[in-house]
Amino acid sequence: MRHDPSPYPERVNRLRAGISENDALLILHEKNIRYLTGFTGSDGTLMAGRDWLALLVDGRYTTQARGEAVGTEIFEFRSRVDGITAVAGERAVGAIGFESPSLSVEDYLRLQEKLPGAVFSPLSDGLRSLRAVKNEEEIALIRKAALIAGEALAAIREMIRPDVREKEIALELEYRMRRGGAEQAAFETIVAAGANAALPHARPGCRAIAAGDCVIVDYGAVSGGYHSDETCTYIVGPASERQREVYRLVREAHDRAIRAIRAGVTCGAIDRIARESLEEAGLGAHFSHGTGHGVGLDVHEAPRLAAGREDILRAGMVVTVEPGIYLPGDWGIRIEDTVLVKEEGCEILTPTSKELTVL
Amino acid sequence: MRHDPSPYPERVNRLRAGISENDALLILHEKNIRYLTGFTGSDGTLMAGRDWLALLVDGRYTTQARGEAVGTEIFEFRSRVDGITAVAGERAVGAIGFESPSLSVEDYLRLQEKLPGAVFSPLSDGLRSLRAVKNEEEIALIRKAALIAGEALAAIREMIRPDVREKEIALELEYRMRRGGAEQAAFETIVAAGANAALPHARPGCRAIAAGDCVIVDYGAVSGGYHSDETCTYIVGPASERQREVYRLVREAHDRAIRAIRAGVTCGAIDRIARESLEEAGLGAHFSHGTGHGVGLDVHEAPRLAAGREDILRAGMVVTVEPGIYLPGDWGIRIEDTVLVKEEGCEILTPTSKELTVL
């Protein structure tokens, strides 16, 4: 991997490699547009022909697009549909590949009406892995996000004690991350105590922490558009024997999966290693989600580390490893790191120790 | 308007009034699902037949749906498409109306494949105004959100002075709103100083405030899911004569529009009043956006107060009035309140004075 001060031409070339039978591709996912041009606005459309690139924005974003976007013409339009129609007409575009998860049916039906001669083809999964392998600059940003987040957690960890509410902790953690340089929290921070820790997607509420609680903190920061993702589970003493045992087992599953990560292994194989580790301990039924996911401009992106996934890990991918055990009505434990895949092994980017910590 | 402890049956009845030729409606917009059932999860699908209601969620949200959703059966499915397919098959649903702005083409194509006999019809604009008229409980929540936000702004207003950065102010304001009881900021807070104030959608950056700046603060809070939206523009002294003059003109446009708001007036008429007020002063070309929008479970919802809109204001609607003047490269001024439409006139819900304030 080399550092490239202008990564966009190479990215657009990779995009064009998938243009196949189409005259142009329609890129609608905000993060893909950012990846391909540098434009960070939250609304825009990118059209890529074989030798041209057109970024369509409305009047709110024209100035920003002119300042940010690289290697593309910029057109201002009142609506996405009007813009696509005009550019497609002007450039005699007949066959258009498009990101079908990011186009609404409303716009799709209007486009078919306005461009009756055009053929619209949903793009295959090809674009899903466009951003999966990161370059050095991207990795540096994820690393920075993880460090900002980890420092914030270290600074507020003393708040995790009886009588403090979940949402107070989440708020202070997000505030500290932003004071520390994060553009924003990577997602709505999860602080889940007691029975709430048994919900994989709990939202922090008014529940106060009590002695004997497991407290799951799932959090991340954004730096330069790139996300980090880490989960620590603390036990507010006294810890029961069962809690210590389950923590040890989740940690073991997490460690085994991480030890297996390297370029060339399938995503499904990593999931299987974590899953079998918990199944051996009789806890398989309580591990109710996938083992991990890619992290980058989105906090969830390709690849997915889940059962049966045949995608192959490549050097430069950044993925989470996050086994968890959830005992409904009781408590839960999840342990998550974000790691960089290397030719041999991987490097953990999230900074917080995953040793059992009883507070 | 009366307070109704369970508003959902009436809302679902209004929804069903639009079922027309269809056997069922597919509701996909998260806020519409919340409005119709009380379910606050961020992923789900609601199907409404003439005498049945089915909420489809994946395993992450089953427990939450059972605890929150009112008047609906709950089904757990791995994917939206699988869920819709199963329920439509079981209930012999042939004609399906759906929210076309909220369905992706990817899911649409899969549904057509899995339900080859079904007819899918995009819903007309009908659902857009489903939530436009608020009940007392909704108004109370918007009012509360506006007060939480206003108190937070009052508490941090002293930060608006030379050498303080835009993003520091935005961060402290959001933190104060959440400490004051907001679930979150209503949107990414805008603090735009100097030339940034000439961008209607500026994002707060590292620019430090300087003497002579206009500083636009566009901010809001969320309370019980309901949003507030308010913009104050401060001038950090010394204020120029031109700044004072433009402030007075924007304020005049804002006041005239608010004085005209009452049930029975069209949205376009309110926009025209604000626009003509600025045109009279020769500033029409610098007022580059609509005059306002509805506020509720979304920060932008129906109705839109924009040129030519024939929708009629009704008592109980909550809308913003936000004229602004933007002088590119120089500075800008926007003044915004959120108001409740009444039979006679309107009530301003946002608490901050719009008198010219030179700090």
Boltz contact constraints between the chains, C-beta under 6 A:
constraints:
  - contact:
      token1: [A, 60]
      token2: [B, 201]
      max_distance: 6.0
  - contact:
      token1: [A, 100]
      token2: [B, 105]
      max_distance: 6.0
  - contact:
      token1: [A, 100]
      token2: [B, 106]
      max_distance: 6.0
  - contact:
      token1: [A, 101]
      token2: [B, 104]
      max_distance: 6.0
  - contact:
      token1: [A, 101]
      token2: [B, 106]
      max_distance: 6.0
  - contact:
      token1: [A, 103]
      token2: [B, 105]
      max_distance: 6.0
  - contact:
      token1: [A, 104]
      token2: [B, 101]
      max_distance: 6.0
  - contact:
      token1: [A, 105]
      token2: [B, 100]
      max_distance: 6.0
  - contact:
      token1: [A, 105]
      token2: [B, 103]
      max_distance: 6.0
  - contact:
      token1: [A, 105]
      token2: [B, 105]
      max_distance: 6.0
  - contact:
      token1: [A, 105]
      token2: [B, 108]
      max_distance: 6.0
  - contact:
      token1: [A, 106]
      token2: [B, 100]
      max_distance: 6.0
  - contact:
      token1: [A, 106]
      token2: [B, 101]
      max_distance: 6.0
  - contact:
      token1: [A, 108]
      token2: [B, 105]
      max_distance: 6.0
  - contact:
      token1: [A, 171]
      token2: [B, 178]
      max_distance: 6.0
  - contact:
      token1: [A, 175]
      token2: [B, 175]
      max_distance: 6.0
  - contact:
      token1: [A, 178]
      token2: [B, 171]
      max_distance: 6.0
  - contact:
      token1: [A, 201]
      token2: [B, 60]
      max_distance: 6.0
